[in-house]
Amino acid sequence: MKKWNVQTIVLTAMLAGLAGALMSLEFSLPMMPPFYKIDFSDVPSIIALFSLGPVSATLVEVIKLIVKVVTVGTNTAYVGELANLLGIALFILPTWFVYKKMNKTRKAVIVSLIVGILIRTVFACFCNACITLPLYAKAMGMPLDSVVQMIGSVNPSIKDLISFIAFATIPFNLIKISANYIIGYFLMERLSAIRPSFKFIYEANKYDL
């Protein structure tokens, strides 16, 4: 793990504040459920993960949720925030594990992000079907079938839970996560070229868990 010092703490705090602000700037996509919102709050987390380490990235993810809830509140009865919280481990751990296994090379960054996209999308399918969608229905005081029917009003392809997963959960998460990861990667490339504090943690640096 990268050695913690004042600079690391300050950079982590800055990235967490930025992530919280970006999480508040969310928007919907056509043909998607109203509680599915796109934001780019994972971009600072990507930068934290590959330049400061997994602990820093975890703190960025947790703090951004706190900042968003405190400053803006929730429009998903806290279900969206719960889903984000549950997904933190599946964002940080597999991505960092693959990155380490591939000796923290530039290729390892790309492969680990692809693995992260796939794992988080699969997890989102399980989480939505078994946890967050039932919780959302309960929070809204509606039967699960009624929630699915409501979603079907914006996307006629959605008729039941299976079609909800196929035509809403999977495409939404692929779009959102991929966009965050691609932007995070290229922004990290730019930052690492102009600011040493944000250089990729490669094996030569000997920063490890």
C-alpha positions in Angstrom: 0.0 0.0 0.0 1.3 3.5 -0.7 2.7 5.1 2.3 0.3 7.5 3.9 1.5 11.0 4.4 0.0 14.5 4.4 0.0 14.7 0.6 -1.8 11.4 0.2 -4.4 12.4 2.8 -5.0 15.7 1.1 -5.3 14.2 -2.4 -7.7 11.6 -1.1 -9.9 14.2 0.5 -9.8 16.3 -2.7 -10.8 13.4 -4.8 -13.5 12.4 -2.4 -15.0 15.9 -2.4 -14.9 15.9 -6.2 -16.6 12.5 -6.4 -19.3 13.7 -4.0 -19.9 16.7 -6.3 -20.0 14.6 -9.4 -22.4 12.1 -7.8 -24.8 15.0 -7.3 -24.7 15.9 -11.0 -26.7 12.9 -12.1 -29.0 12.5 -15.0 -31.4 9.9 -16.5 -31.1 8.0 -19.7 -34.0 7.5 -22.2 -35.8 4.2 -21.9 -34.4 3.6 -18.4 -36.1 3.5 -15.0 -36.4 6.9 -13.3 -34.2 5.7 -10.4 -31.3 4.8 -12.7 -29.1 7.8 -12.9 -25.8 8.3 -14.7 -23.0 10.2 -13.0 -19.2 10.3 -13.2 -18.3 9.9 -9.6 -16.2 6.8 -10.2 -13.7 8.8 -12.2 -12.0 10.2 -9.0 -12.1 6.7 -7.5 -10.2 5.3 -10.5 -7.6 8.0 -10.1 -7.3 7.3 -6.4 -7.0 3.5 -7.0 -4.2 3.6 -9.5 -2.2 6.5 -8.1 -2.8 6.3 -4.3 -3.9 2.7 -3.7 -7.0 0.7 -2.7 -7.5 2.2 0.8 -7.6 5.7 -0.7 -10.1 4.6 -3.4 -12.3 3.0 -0.8 -12.3 6.2 1.3 -13.2 8.2 -1.8 -16.1 5.9 -2.5 -17.5 6.0 1.0 -17.0 9.7 1.5 -18.7 10.6 -1.8 -21.8 8.8 -0.6 -21.8 10.7 2.7 -21.2 14.1 0.9 -24.0 13.4 -1.6 -26.6 12.3 1.0 -25.7 15.2 3.3 -25.7 17.9 0.6 -28.4 16.7 -1.8 -30.3 13.9 -0.1 -31.7 11.0 -2.1 -34.3 10.6 -4.7 -34.3 6.8 -4.6 -35.3 6.4 -0.9 -31.5 5.6 -0.3 -31.8 2.5 -2.4 -29.4 3.9 -5.0 -26.9 4.8 -2.3 -27.2 1.3 -0.8 -26.4 -0.2 -4.2 -23.3 2.0 -4.5 -22.2 1.1 -1.1 -22.6 -2.7 -1.8 -20.7 -2.2 -5.0 -17.6 -0.6 -3.5 -15.9 -3.9 -2.6 -16.7 -5.3 -6.1 -15.1 -2.2 -7.6 -12.0 -2.0 -5.5 -11.0 -5.6 -4.7 -11.2 -7.4 -8.1 -9.7 -4.5 -10.0 -6.8 -4.2 -7.6 -6.4 -8.0 -7.4 -6.1 -8.3 -11.2 -3.8 -5.3 -11.3 -1.5 -6.9 -8.8 -1.6 -10.3 -10.4 -0.5 -8.8 -13.7 2.4 -7.1 -12.0 0.9 -3.6 -12.1 1.8 -2.9 -15.8 0.0 -0.5 -18.1 -1.7 -3.5 -19.7 -2.8 -4.6 -16.2 -4.7 -1.3 -15.8 -6.8 -1.9 -18.9 -7.5 -5.6 -18.1 -8.3 -4.9 -14.5 -10.8 -2.3 -15.6 -12.5 -4.6 -18.1 -12.8 -7.3 -15.4 -14.2 -4.7 -13.0 -16.9 -3.7 -15.6 -18.0 -7.3 -16.0 -18.0 -8.2 -12.3 -19.9 -5.0 -11.4 -22.5 -5.6 -14.1 -23.1 -9.2 -13.0 -23.3 -8.0 -9.4 -25.8 -5.3 -10.4 -28.1 -7.9 -11.9 -28.1 -9.9 -8.7 -28.3 -6.8 -6.5 -31.2 -5.3 -8.4 -33.2 -8.5 -8.6 -32.7 -9.6 -5.0 -32.0 -6.5 -3.0 -32.4 -3.0 -4.4 -35.5 -3.4 -6.6 -37.5 -5.1 -3.8 -36.3 -2.4 -1.3 -37.2 0.3 -3.8 -40.7 -1.2 -4.1 -41.0 -1.4 -0.4 -39.8 2.2 0.1 -42.3 3.4 -2.4 -45.1 1.4 -0.8 -45.7 -0.5 -4.0 -45.8 -4.2 -5.0 -42.7 -5.3 -7.0 -45.0 -6.1 -10.0 -46.3 -2.5 -9.9 -42.7 -1.2 -10.0 -41.9 -3.3 -13.0 -45.1 -2.1 -14.7 -44.1 1.5 -14.0 -40.7 0.9 -15.5 -42.5 -0.7 -18.5 -44.2 2.6 -19.2 -40.8 4.1 -20.2 -39.5 1.0 -21.9 -42.1 -1.3 -23.5 -39.6 -4.2 -23.7 -39.7 -4.5 -19.9 -42.6 -6.7 -18.9 -41.2 -8.7 -15.9 -38.2 -9.0 -13.7 -36.1 -10.9 -16.2 -36.7 -8.4 -19.0 -36.0 -5.6 -16.5 -32.5 -7.1 -15.9 -32.0 -7.7 -19.6 -33.2 -4.4 -21.0 -32.5 -2.0 -18.1 -29.9 -3.3 -15.6 -27.4 -4.8 -18.0 -27.3 -2.0 -20.6 -27.4 0.8 -17.9 -24.5 -0.6 -15.9 -22.4 -1.3 -19.0 -22.9 2.3 -20.2 -22.4 3.9 -16.8 -19.4 1.9 -15.6 -17.7 1.8 -19.0 -18.0 5.6 -19.3 -16.6 6.2 -15.9 -13.7 3.8 -16.4 -12.8 5.1 -19.8 -12.8 8.7 -18.7 -11.0 7.8 -15.5 -8.3 6.0 -17.5 -7.6 8.7 -20.0 -7.8 11.4 -17.4 -5.3 9.4 -15.3 -3.0 9.2 -18.3 -3.1 13.0 -18.6 -2.6 13.7 -14.9 0.3 11.2 -14.6 2.1 13.1 -17.4 1.8 16.5 -15.7 1.7 15.8 -12.0 3.9 13.2 -10.2 1.4 12.8 -7.4 -1.0 11.1 -9.8 1.4 8.7 -11.5 0.3 5.1 -11.9 1.4 2.7 -9.2 3.6 0.3 -11.1 5.6 -2.6 -9.8 8.8 -0.6 -9.9 7.3 1.7 -7.3 7.0 -1.3 -4.9 3.7 0.0 -3.5 1.7 -3.1 -2.4 -1.0 -4.2 -0.1 
